Amino acid sequence: MAHCHTGHLGNPRLSQEHLRFVRKVFPRLRSLAGHNLVDPFQHGTSDFFYMTFLREPIARVISHYQDGVLRRSNPESFEQALRRKEELENLHVKLMAGERNLDKAKRFLEKCDFVGLTEKFDKSLQILDRLCPQRLKLNYKRKVVASNYTVRNSIRSNEALLEMARDYNRLDLELYAFAKDEVFPRLCSRAGISEAGVVPAYETLKTEFQPRYQLGRLYNRLVFRQLCKLAFSATRRRKQPAATASPASGLEHEDPSKVSS
């Protein structure tokens, strides 16, 4: 019971109140993860080992949209989704900075103890293995894999849609380039690893059944989630009439076509 998935809080942003609550429910807390960890350094917790992964922004946006289509939870066209869904617009920058502030997001990456790249996943794990102060079991098995790539291929073949996606994610594209060209090579050097060197295979997990992992998931879902509902439902009801943020990260969507240069 040492890992907390903060998404069960049901709040778009982790607050100091939430963090205090988490520490009470997880007295042996060793790690936190969740998409509501917006602007993490605001909590001033210097004893944490900060880590994050970035994915190439256009690939991430297309994958997010494709997943919604395949799950039949997104009936919109890609163009409509880009215009409306804040998760498809500069999400990396907004999560790391708490706002559309590229410089602040870059500072966050520079302060992070580890920054991985999805496109170099195993190499990233190799670096994490060297830099993390805790011993980690890094072997994995892919779980969420698209059943087909018709949606992705259709979007990739349409230059107008790709250009629109770039327009909505220009801050994320610059942040990703900064991470790939400056931060990642620096971490490789710190870990004593050649960026072009041989990468060990980490995708070697044979079974998904891991007792401690499964027990932790159950505790998060059956205990932590229910305690969150009891502790914060009254607060949520009081604030609901004034709430305007979307559920993904508490940040509104921005249409690039309505922003002056």
Backbone bond lengths (Angstrom), bond angles and torsions (degrees), N, CA, C in turn:
res aa  C-N    CA-C-N  psi(-1)  N-CA   C-N-CA  omega(-1)  CA-C   N-CA-C  phi
1 M - - - 1.455 - - 1.530 110.75 -
2 A 1.300 117.53 44.50 1.462 120.39 -174.83 1.518 112.80 -106.34
3 H 1.351 117.26 -5.76 1.460 120.21 -179.04 1.521 110.40 -115.77
4 C 1.336 116.34 133.08 1.462 122.24 178.97 1.513 110.33 -114.44
5 H 1.340 116.10 126.93 1.461 121.02 171.42 1.525 106.85 -95.32
6 T 1.334 116.02 106.69 1.464 120.80 -170.57 1.523 113.33 -70.97
7 G 1.327 118.03 -10.13 1.459 120.10 176.99 1.517 112.83 -60.90
8 H 1.329 117.09 -25.07 1.460 120.58 -179.22 1.525 112.31 -69.52
9 L 1.332 117.06 -12.46 1.455 119.87 176.57 1.526 111.37 -65.62
10 G 1.338 116.51 -23.55 1.456 120.20 179.38 1.515 113.40 72.40
11 N 1.324 116.96 19.98 1.459 121.41 -179.24 1.524 109.30 -122.50
12 P 1.340 118.08 139.33 1.465 119.90 -177.34 1.522 114.88 -67.88
13 R 1.336 117.91 -16.13 1.459 120.69 178.72 1.521 110.39 -138.58
14 L 1.318 115.65 134.84 1.462 120.84 175.55 1.524 108.58 -77.12
15 S 1.324 116.83 125.07 1.464 121.97 179.50 1.527 109.68 -105.83
16 Q 1.326 115.75 173.38 1.465 120.06 175.80 1.530 110.38 -62.05
17 E 1.335 116.39 -37.30 1.467 120.28 177.50 1.521 110.55 -61.53
18 H 1.346 116.35 -42.88 1.461 120.61 178.32 1.529 110.54 -62.51
19 L 1.341 115.84 -42.61 1.461 119.88 -177.16 1.526 110.87 -64.08
20 R 1.327 117.11 -40.13 1.463 120.18 177.09 1.532 110.33 -63.50
21 F 1.331 116.09 -39.90 1.458 120.74 178.94 1.529 110.51 -64.31
22 V 1.337 116.53 -42.92 1.461 121.54 179.36 1.524 110.35 -59.13
23 R 1.322 117.62 -43.87 1.467 121.24 -178.00 1.533 111.18 -64.17
24 K 1.337 116.87 -30.38 1.461 119.89 178.06 1.525 110.94 -73.16
25 V 1.344 116.41 -41.94 1.465 120.59 -177.65 1.521 111.36 -74.67
26 F 1.343 115.94 -28.86 1.471 121.38 179.75 1.535 108.41 -118.50
27 P 1.318 118.91 77.24 1.475 120.91 -177.88 1.527 113.08 -62.36
28 R 1.330 117.15 -21.65 1.474 120.73 178.32 1.521 110.81 -106.04
29 L 1.330 117.17 30.75 1.460 123.12 -174.97 1.532 112.31 -54.97
30 R 1.337 114.82 128.65 1.463 120.30 176.83 1.518 112.37 -125.34
31 S 1.345 117.46 -17.59 1.465 118.55 -179.50 1.521 111.03 -155.73
32 L 1.335 114.13 150.10 1.460 123.40 176.42 1.512 108.62 -127.60
33 A 1.334 116.83 143.66 1.460 120.67 174.75 1.523 108.43 -150.68
34 G 1.330 116.06 147.84 1.456 119.71 177.84 1.510 111.77 160.88
35 H 1.336 116.28 152.62 1.459 121.32 179.87 1.524 112.99 -76.80
36 N 1.329 116.80 -3.65 1.462 118.88 176.95 1.534 112.02 -98.47
37 L 1.321 117.12 11.69 1.467 120.83 173.71 1.521 108.60 -83.14
38 V 1.324 115.59 67.48 1.461 122.51 -176.30 1.529 109.78 -82.65
39 D 1.343 116.18 131.99 1.464 121.48 -179.98 1.532 109.98 49.56
40 P 1.337 118.42 62.34 1.477 121.73 -170.10 1.528 114.98 -58.09
41 F 1.339 118.22 -32.30 1.460 119.48 -175.50 1.524 113.15 -68.95
42 Q 1.326 117.97 -11.16 1.460 120.56 179.27 1.532 111.37 -63.62
43 H 1.341 116.88 -21.21 1.460 119.97 -177.43 1.529 112.58 -81.53
44 G 1.326 116.06 -11.65 1.456 119.43 175.21 1.509 114.71 63.06
45 T 1.318 117.05 31.06 1.467 121.07 -179.97 1.528 109.15 -94.67
46 S 1.304 116.02 92.71 1.469 121.24 -174.59 1.516 112.60 -76.40
47 D 1.345 117.33 -11.74 1.465 119.31 -177.14 1.525 112.35 -86.27
48 F 1.325 118.22 1.34 1.464 121.61 179.60 1.527 111.15 -86.27
49 F 1.317 115.33 150.87 1.466 122.95 168.81 1.526 105.24 -96.94
50 Y 1.325 117.29 106.48 1.461 121.51 -174.55 1.519 110.79 -85.14
51 M 1.329 115.70 130.37 1.459 120.08 179.72 1.519 110.26 -144.76
52 T 1.330 115.61 150.46 1.462 120.59 178.72 1.519 109.60 -155.61
53 F 1.319 115.29 160.06 1.464 122.41 174.59 1.523 108.37 -119.52
54 L 1.316 116.43 144.00 1.457 122.25 172.83 1.520 109.30 -120.12
55 R 1.328 115.48 146.44 1.457 121.44 174.12 1.522 108.39 -118.15
56 E 1.321 117.16 148.00 1.458 119.95 177.27 1.530 108.02 -51.01
57 P 1.348 118.04 123.34 1.471 121.25 -167.07 1.521 116.21 -57.28
58 I 1.327 118.50 -41.85 1.465 119.18 -177.92 1.525 110.32 -70.45
59 A 1.321 116.97 -38.17 1.465 120.34 175.46 1.529 110.12 -63.20
60 R 1.335 117.10 -39.56 1.460 120.57 179.43 1.527 111.54 -64.68
61 V 1.337 116.17 -44.79 1.469 120.84 -178.68 1.528 110.85 -63.07
62 I 1.330 116.67 -45.04 1.469 120.49 179.86 1.526 110.22 -64.31
63 S 1.334 116.88 -42.56 1.463 120.82 179.90 1.524 111.11 -63.20
64 H 1.331 116.55 -41.98 1.466 120.88 179.22 1.526 110.43 -61.63
65 Y 1.322 115.80 -45.08 1.469 119.76 179.83 1.522 110.76 -66.04
66 Q 1.333 116.72 -44.89 1.460 121.31 -179.60 1.527 111.38 -59.37
67 D 1.331 116.72 -40.93 1.461 120.92 179.93 1.531 110.73 -61.01
68 G 1.330 116.82 -41.64 1.459 120.58 177.86 1.511 112.57 -63.94
69 V 1.331 116.10 -39.05 1.471 120.35 179.26 1.527 110.20 -66.86
70 L 1.328 117.11 -46.06 1.465 120.66 -178.13 1.522 112.05 -66.47
71 R 1.334 116.51 -31.02 1.469 119.83 177.10 1.531 111.90 -84.10
72 R 1.344 115.32 -2.35 1.469 122.99 -179.80 1.529 112.06 61.13
73 S 1.332 115.75 30.91 1.456 120.28 176.39 1.522 111.83 -105.13
74 N 1.338 116.44 0.17 1.467 120.43 -178.47 1.527 109.61 -134.08
75 P 1.342 117.97 97.19 1.460 121.01 -179.29 1.530 113.22 -84.57
76 E 1.337 117.67 -2.64 1.458 121.01 -175.17 1.528 111.83 -79.62
77 S 1.320 115.45 158.83 1.458 120.50 171.33 1.524 108.17 -73.74
78 F 1.328 117.12 164.49 1.466 120.70 179.78 1.526 110.37 -61.34
79 E 1.312 116.88 -40.20 1.461 120.63 179.01 1.529 111.23 -62.85
80 Q 1.321 116.97 -44.58 1.466 120.75 178.44 1.524 111.28 -62.54
81 A 1.331 115.93 -42.27 1.462 120.18 -179.13 1.530 111.05 -64.45
82 L 1.323 117.46 -41.15 1.458 120.64 178.06 1.523 111.32 -60.36
83 R 1.311 116.38 -39.00 1.467 120.44 -177.61 1.531 112.17 -73.16
84 R 1.333 117.23 -25.56 1.465 119.17 -171.54 1.526 114.98 -110.08
85 K 1.322 118.23 -37.12 1.464 120.90 -171.61 1.525 111.78 -87.45
86 E 1.330 116.13 120.32 1.460 119.04 -178.62 1.522 112.83 -70.57
87 E 1.345 117.34 -18.64 1.466 119.84 176.35 1.524 111.86 -68.48
88 L 1.324 117.97 -16.67 1.465 121.79 -177.78 1.520 112.05 -100.11
89 E 1.327 116.56 8.61 1.472 120.05 -176.85 1.522 110.82 -128.41
90 N 1.345 116.89 105.56 1.471 123.06 174.20 1.532 113.01 49.33
91 L 1.323 117.05 44.01 1.465 120.67 -174.47 1.526 112.65 -65.94
92 H 1.329 117.88 -39.71 1.462 120.58 -179.20 1.527 111.27 -57.51
93 V 1.327 115.60 -49.96 1.466 120.01 -177.82 1.521 110.61 -63.02
94 K 1.323 117.12 -43.84 1.459 120.67 -177.30 1.527 112.16 -64.98
95 L 1.326 117.58 -38.35 1.458 120.36 178.84 1.522 111.73 -70.15
96 M 1.324 116.96 -40.42 1.462 119.78 -175.11 1.519 112.69 -79.47
97 A 1.336 116.93 -32.56 1.460 120.21 -176.99 1.524 112.94 -103.35
98 G 1.343 117.37 -16.88 1.446 119.98 -175.28 1.506 113.13 79.82
99 E 1.317 116.62 3.06 1.458 123.55 -179.09 1.529 107.74 -167.37
100 R 1.333 116.56 176.62 1.469 120.02 177.85 1.532 109.59 -82.91
101 N 1.306 115.07 70.54 1.457 121.77 -176.26 1.523 107.86 -127.01
102 L 1.322 116.36 96.25 1.464 121.64 -175.03 1.523 111.75 -62.96
103 D 1.321 117.77 -42.29 1.461 120.72 -178.79 1.531 111.17 -62.33
104 K 1.328 116.31 -40.51 1.464 120.44 179.19 1.526 110.59 -66.43
105 A 1.345 116.65 -39.48 1.460 120.43 177.70 1.526 110.89 -64.72
106 K 1.324 117.37 -37.89 1.463 120.62 177.02 1.520 110.74 -64.75
107 R 1.324 116.26 -40.58 1.474 119.48 178.65 1.521 110.56 -63.16
108 F 1.342 115.87 -36.66 1.462 119.09 177.26 1.527 110.35 -60.98
109 L 1.331 116.91 -46.82 1.468 119.97 -179.78 1.526 111.36 -61.98
110 E 1.322 116.33 -38.63 1.463 119.14 -179.38 1.532 111.85 -65.94
111 K 1.336 116.33 -29.61 1.464 120.57 -179.61 1.524 112.75 -86.25
112 C 1.342 116.64 -16.95 1.458 119.92 -178.41 1.524 111.23 -62.62
113 D 1.319 115.89 143.57 1.462 120.43 176.66 1.520 111.34 -74.86
114 F 1.333 116.17 -25.25 1.463 121.00 179.06 1.518 109.86 -151.78
115 V 1.330 115.97 134.90 1.467 122.79 174.86 1.526 107.48 -131.73
116 G 1.325 116.25 117.99 1.455 120.57 179.63 1.517 111.85 -106.07
117 L 1.316 115.91 162.37 1.465 122.53 177.86 1.522 108.24 -120.86
118 T 1.321 116.86 129.04 1.460 120.63 179.53 1.516 111.03 -58.79
119 E 1.336 116.54 -37.89 1.467 120.74 -178.69 1.529 112.17 -68.85
120 K 1.324 117.18 -15.41 1.471 121.85 175.70 1.527 107.55 -127.52
121 F 1.320 115.37 55.42 1.461 120.30 -168.52 1.526 112.42 -63.90
122 D 1.324 118.32 -51.69 1.464 120.13 -178.02 1.527 111.70 -66.28
123 K 1.327 117.23 -37.11 1.462 119.83 175.71 1.525 109.79 -63.49
124 S 1.315 116.56 -38.32 1.464 120.69 177.63 1.519 111.02 -63.25
125 L 1.332 116.71 -42.03 1.459 119.87 178.47 1.528 111.48 -64.06
126 Q 1.312 115.78 -36.30 1.464 119.96 177.27 1.531 110.61 -61.25
127 I 1.333 116.43 -41.62 1.468 121.12 177.89 1.518 110.28 -66.84
128 L 1.338 116.43 -44.79 1.459 120.63 179.61 1.521 111.39 -59.13
129 D 1.313 116.59 -39.13 1.459 121.88 179.75 1.531 110.81 -60.20
130 R 1.325 116.20 -34.61 1.464 120.81 -179.38 1.541 112.45 -80.86
131 L 1.322 117.14 -34.63 1.463 120.40 -171.07 1.523 114.78 -93.57
132 C 1.317 117.25 -27.03 1.469 119.67 -175.81 1.528 110.95 -69.98
133 P 1.322 117.87 132.47 1.475 120.05 -180.00 1.527 113.17 -70.88
134 Q 1.334 117.29 -17.22 1.459 121.52 178.62 1.533 109.69 -101.85
135 R 1.293 116.81 145.14 1.459 120.67 175.99 1.527 108.89 -73.83
136 L 1.321 116.48 128.57 1.464 121.35 -174.90 1.523 111.40 -119.24
137 K 1.327 115.70 147.77 1.456 121.32 169.68 1.526 106.97 -94.91
138 L 1.317 117.28 107.37 1.456 121.39 -169.36 1.526 113.70 -103.15
139 N 1.321 118.48 -2.49 1.461 119.56 177.80 1.519 109.63 -66.39
140 Y 1.317 117.00 144.06 1.461 120.66 -174.46 1.521 111.59 -144.55
141 K 1.335 113.35 167.44 1.455 122.23 173.78 1.518 107.52 -135.19
142 R 1.316 117.18 130.85 1.470 119.95 -178.42 1.519 110.01 -65.37
143 K 1.346 115.06 134.65 1.461 119.81 -177.80 1.521 112.29 -113.36
144 V 1.337 116.92 -49.23 1.467 120.51 -176.04 1.520 108.68 -98.74
145 V 1.321 115.49 100.30 1.466 121.90 -179.63 1.522 108.08 -127.03
146 A 1.327 116.84 132.35 1.469 120.97 -177.65 1.524 110.58 -61.33
147 S 1.328 115.50 140.98 1.470 120.37 178.96 1.520 111.49 -72.79
148 N 1.342 116.48 -28.32 1.461 121.04 172.84 1.525 108.40 -157.27
149 Y 1.324 116.09 164.79 1.463 120.85 -173.87 1.530 112.19 -118.68
150 T 1.322 116.19 27.47 1.464 120.53 -179.64 1.521 110.97 -61.38
151 V 1.336 117.07 -44.33 1.469 121.02 -179.23 1.518 110.19 -63.58
152 R 1.324 117.01 -48.03 1.459 120.64 -179.76 1.526 111.48 -59.61
153 N 1.323 116.71 -46.82 1.463 120.57 -177.27 1.519 111.79 -65.16
154 S 1.339 116.01 -35.16 1.464 120.09 178.83 1.527 110.93 -64.86
155 I 1.332 116.47 -42.73 1.467 120.13 179.92 1.517 110.56 -69.11
156 R 1.320 117.29 -42.06 1.462 120.47 -178.70 1.527 112.95 -64.36
157 S 1.323 116.25 -23.65 1.467 119.30 179.95 1.530 112.31 -87.25
158 N 1.337 116.90 -1.82 1.468 121.63 -177.93 1.527 108.62 -111.41
159 E 1.315 116.85 101.73 1.465 121.42 -175.42 1.534 111.90 -63.57
160 A 1.316 117.50 -32.21 1.468 120.57 179.78 1.531 110.27 -64.50
161 L 1.332 116.96 -41.79 1.455 120.12 178.66 1.528 111.25 -69.05
162 L 1.323 116.96 -38.13 1.457 120.07 178.04 1.524 111.01 -64.06
163 E 1.319 116.13 -40.67 1.465 119.72 179.13 1.522 110.90 -66.46
164 M 1.320 116.70 -36.27 1.459 120.71 176.63 1.528 110.57 -65.01
165 A 1.330 116.01 -41.96 1.466 120.11 178.01 1.527 110.57 -63.32
166 R 1.324 117.31 -39.56 1.476 120.46 177.26 1.519 110.74 -63.99
167 D 1.321 116.02 -39.52 1.455 120.69 -178.81 1.525 110.97 -63.46
168 Y 1.322 116.93 -39.78 1.462 121.31 -179.48 1.519 112.59 -77.91
169 N 1.322 117.48 -10.93 1.468 120.59 -175.42 1.525 112.17 -130.54
170 R 1.313 116.13 32.53 1.467 119.30 -177.14 1.534 112.07 -65.18
171 L 1.328 117.59 -33.36 1.468 119.77 177.93 1.526 110.62 -69.91
172 D 1.323 116.42 -43.31 1.467 120.22 178.45 1.524 111.77 -63.53
173 L 1.329 117.15 -37.30 1.465 120.56 179.14 1.524 110.41 -63.10
174 E 1.317 116.50 -40.98 1.465 119.41 178.93 1.525 111.20 -70.09
175 L 1.322 116.08 -37.62 1.468 119.46 178.14 1.522 110.92 -65.29
176 Y 1.332 116.55 -41.27 1.462 120.10 179.71 1.528 110.83 -64.50
177 A 1.327 116.82 -41.30 1.466 120.38 178.23 1.531 110.17 -62.04
178 F 1.311 116.75 -39.46 1.465 121.30 177.78 1.530 110.75 -63.45
179 A 1.332 116.17 -43.53 1.462 120.37 179.27 1.523 111.14 -64.81
180 K 1.332 116.52 -44.11 1.466 121.14 -175.80 1.526 112.18 -71.45
181 D 1.323 116.82 -39.93 1.473 120.55 -172.66 1.522 113.68 -91.21
182 E 1.337 117.57 -23.67 1.460 119.31 -175.34 1.538 113.30 -120.81
183 V 1.321 116.81 -51.77 1.460 119.14 -174.03 1.529 111.58 -72.57
184 F 1.326 117.48 -48.72 1.462 120.63 -176.09 1.531 112.64 -61.50
185 P 1.341 119.53 -46.81 1.479 119.03 177.23 1.529 112.21 -60.06
186 R 1.335 116.86 -35.48 1.463 120.45 179.30 1.526 110.85 -65.67
187 L 1.324 116.81 -39.10 1.462 120.49 178.24 1.524 111.23 -69.74
188 C 1.327 116.25 -36.28 1.475 119.47 174.89 1.517 110.18 -57.95
189 S 1.331 115.78 -45.61 1.461 120.60 -179.74 1.517 110.83 -64.12
190 R 1.339 116.91 -41.39 1.461 120.64 -179.73 1.532 111.04 -63.70
191 A 1.341 115.35 -34.63 1.464 119.87 -179.36 1.521 112.51 -83.97
192 G 1.339 116.94 -5.65 1.460 120.33 -178.68 1.511 112.76 71.29
193 I 1.345 115.79 34.15 1.462 122.00 -176.60 1.525 109.53 -121.34
194 S 1.312 116.62 135.45 1.460 121.02 175.50 1.521 109.35 -77.63
195 E 1.328 117.03 129.41 1.459 120.40 -179.09 1.522 111.64 -61.67
196 A 1.329 116.63 -28.98 1.462 121.01 -178.84 1.526 112.59 -98.60
197 G 1.326 117.29 4.87 1.455 120.55 -176.06 1.519 113.65 -75.38
198 V 1.325 115.14 175.87 1.466 121.70 179.87 1.526 109.54 -67.58
199 V 1.317 115.34 136.34 1.461 121.31 -177.58 1.527 109.49 -105.77
200 P 1.329 118.43 128.13 1.465 119.33 175.98 1.520 110.92 -68.23
201 A 1.316 116.66 153.09 1.464 121.09 -179.42 1.524 109.36 -84.45
202 Y 1.329 115.97 122.29 1.467 121.16 177.90 1.523 112.28 -105.62
203 E 1.322 117.01 -15.77 1.462 120.42 -179.74 1.530 109.19 -81.68
204 T 1.309 114.54 68.33 1.470 120.15 -173.88 1.524 112.93 -125.40
205 L 1.322 117.81 4.60 1.459 120.35 -178.49 1.524 109.80 -69.44
206 K 1.314 117.13 126.52 1.463 121.42 -175.39 1.524 112.95 -88.96
207 T 1.312 116.29 -31.04 1.459 119.49 -176.33 1.516 110.14 -133.73
208 E 1.327 116.08 148.69 1.455 120.91 178.06 1.522 111.58 -83.44
209 F 1.312 116.61 -10.88 1.468 119.22 -177.81 1.521 109.98 -79.95
210 Q 1.328 115.43 105.13 1.456 122.82 176.06 1.526 106.30 -126.70
211 P 1.338 118.26 104.72 1.472 122.22 -170.99 1.527 115.01 -49.20
212 R 1.330 117.62 -48.40 1.463 119.63 -177.16 1.526 110.61 -67.73
213 Y 1.333 116.56 -38.24 1.469 120.33 178.17 1.524 110.32 -65.14
214 Q 1.339 117.31 -45.35 1.459 120.84 -179.90 1.527 111.19 -64.18
215 L 1.313 116.90 -38.82 1.459 120.53 178.76 1.530 110.75 -64.67
216 G 1.334 115.26 -40.15 1.461 119.57 177.76 1.520 112.06 -63.82
217 R 1.325 116.49 -40.18 1.478 120.15 177.86 1.523 111.09 -63.38
218 L 1.316 115.95 -42.78 1.464 119.76 178.89 1.530 111.25 -62.55
219 Y 1.333 116.98 -41.98 1.460 120.41 179.72 1.525 110.29 -63.21
220 N 1.333 117.38 -41.47 1.459 121.12 178.72 1.526 111.51 -63.28
221 R 1.332 115.86 -42.89 1.462 119.72 -175.27 1.521 113.54 -80.43
222 L 1.319 116.85 -43.68 1.467 120.05 -172.11 1.518 113.28 -90.39
223 V 1.327 117.19 -25.87 1.462 119.79 -178.30 1.527 110.76 -108.39
224 F 1.323 117.07 -62.19 1.461 121.15 -175.47 1.528 111.81 -60.02
225 R 1.319 117.22 -46.87 1.464 120.53 -178.38 1.527 111.85 -60.64
226 Q 1.313 116.81 -42.62 1.460 120.08 -179.00 1.540 111.39 -69.84
227 L 1.326 116.75 -37.84 1.459 120.07 176.47 1.522 111.18 -64.64
228 C 1.337 116.48 -36.19 1.472 120.67 176.50 1.517 111.09 -61.83
229 K 1.328 116.17 -42.85 1.466 119.97 179.62 1.526 110.47 -61.37
230 L 1.322 116.48 -42.02 1.458 120.38 -179.49 1.522 111.85 -69.08
231 A 1.335 116.31 -40.02 1.469 120.63 -173.68 1.520 112.88 -77.29
232 F 1.343 116.66 -34.03 1.466 118.33 -170.66 1.522 114.24 -115.71
233 S 1.326 118.63 -1.00 1.467 119.34 -177.43 1.523 111.60 -63.65
234 A 1.333 117.31 -40.78 1.468 120.15 -179.95 1.523 111.00 -64.99
235 T 1.335 115.89 -42.81 1.465 119.94 178.08 1.508 111.02 -62.57
236 R 1.350 115.57 -40.71 1.453 120.22 -178.97 1.523 111.54 -64.60
237 R 1.323 116.59 -38.54 1.460 120.20 179.88 1.522 111.49 -66.58
238 R 1.340 116.06 -37.60 1.464 119.04 179.37 1.518 111.87 -66.79
239 K 1.329 116.80 -34.14 1.457 120.27 -176.05 1.517 113.36 -89.56
240 Q 1.322 118.02 -15.00 1.455 121.81 -172.27 1.526 115.06 -55.27
241 P 1.346 121.12 -43.15 1.458 119.82 -178.08 1.520 114.00 -59.86
242 A 1.348 117.47 -28.78 1.456 120.08 -177.39 1.516 112.60 -96.60
243 A 1.332 118.35 -2.31 1.470 120.74 -175.54 1.507 111.16 -73.94
244 T 1.337 116.03 133.35 1.464 121.12 178.05 1.509 112.37 -128.00
245 A 1.339 117.60 -5.62 1.464 120.52 -175.94 1.512 110.77 -80.27
246 S 1.330 116.28 150.84 1.454 121.13 175.44 1.521 108.68 -78.79
247 P 1.331 118.06 161.16 1.461 120.12 -172.60 1.514 115.45 -74.08
248 A 1.326 119.17 -10.46 1.460 119.01 -172.68 1.518 113.01 -76.30
249 S 1.335 118.18 -50.82 1.454 118.71 -178.92 1.509 112.79 -145.63
250 G 1.321 117.78 7.54 1.446 120.08 177.13 1.508 113.16 75.38
251 L 1.320 117.95 20.03 1.454 122.13 -179.76 1.514 109.70 -124.98
252 E 1.308 115.68 135.85 1.451 119.36 -176.59 1.526 111.06 -72.71
253 H 1.320 115.38 161.32 1.455 121.92 179.04 1.514 109.87 -83.08
254 E 1.309 116.09 145.87 1.464 121.09 179.02 1.524 109.76 -123.20
255 D 1.325 116.01 129.17 1.461 122.30 177.99 1.519 108.02 -92.53
256 P 1.361 118.44 114.63 1.458 120.58 -178.64 1.529 113.47 -57.11
257 S 1.329 116.87 -29.39 1.459 119.97 -177.62 1.518 112.50 -69.38
258 K 1.360 116.58 -14.22 1.463 120.09 -178.45 1.520 112.09 -105.61
259 V 1.331 116.28 8.20 1.462 120.63 -179.23 1.513 109.48 -109.78
260 S 1.317 116.39 125.88 1.459 119.13 179.91 1.499 109.75 -75.31
261 S 1.289 116.84 146.83 1.468 121.37 -178.37 1.516 110.62 -84.84
